[in-house]
């Protein structure tokens, strides 16, 4: 443990003029998740770098109001990136220029989203099937803006097609300032275990000079240490494990400092956090029910491992008003009080 603590105290990671000592923790960009209130919760608990939800370049070029709303940045966010995706190079360049006007600390290109609605047009992970186009797109965006440009990708398309080292080399040549790698293929979606061995190969390849950010299955402080020891990545990115557990950033940092696992919060403490997140979501949305719909994904994740909790989870997911939710929160507190959740590894 002393070895990794010493290593973390001297490492500097840079993206443009941004510098971090130690191992920064990035909140991964996630659609319908990394909006203002959730970013606030994660920042509160120690996330170092924020991302917006990913932004469609085509919608941005068409000046779609809902898309622009996703790009609003706040002082607490910083440092923060706007992530864009698309298949048309010209539209992506225009989108990057529009994003730059909102003064993010850097712009990120999504080369990793595996969902059908994204890849069917050749965007996101779809560009893993056309590496020359991926490189050209990155190069054109880098030349078009004055802020640093980073990218996020996957190991490859399938088990038999994992060109992530070539991807890293091409994107480095294109001028990308840092690369986040999710340790799964497009074919895997979010199933199975993330494979960090290829992430480590990229990080430790003598031709790779840009920072490499590891992503996938960072579920605890102990797991984070293990993956750092295995790969030597410059930073860690945390996505789905933070949903319903924004304090995972605090837990990881505590483990890095002490080598000890921080006890999870009690159910009563979790309820107070949910109320805070709900209030912030209500402030940001046009109406109460829209805010509640946005929160349901989080309600489903906030109380893992509690015995006989299904009844209350169903109630949370069916509630249609804050009054009803507050009544359910009180029931949960009364029933489970000082119990603590059990998070999956």
Secondary structure, 3 states (H helix, E strand, C coil): CHHHHHHHHHCEEEECCEEEECCEEEECCCCCCCCHHHHHHHHHCCCCEEECCCEEHHHHHCCCHHHHHCCCCCHHHCCEEEEEECCCHHHHHHHHHHHHCCCCCEEEEEECCCCHHHHCCCCHHHHHHCHHHHHHHHHHHHHHCCCEEEEEEECCCECCECCHHHHHHHHHHHCCCEEEEECCCCCCCCCCCCCCHHHHHHHCCCCCCCEEEEECCCCCHHHHHHHHHHHCCCEEEECHHHCCCCCHHHHHHHHHHHCCCCCCCEHHHHHHHHHHHHHHHHHHCCCHHHHHHHHHHHHCCCCCCCCCCHHHHHHHHHCCCHHHHHHHHHHHHHHHCCCECCCCC
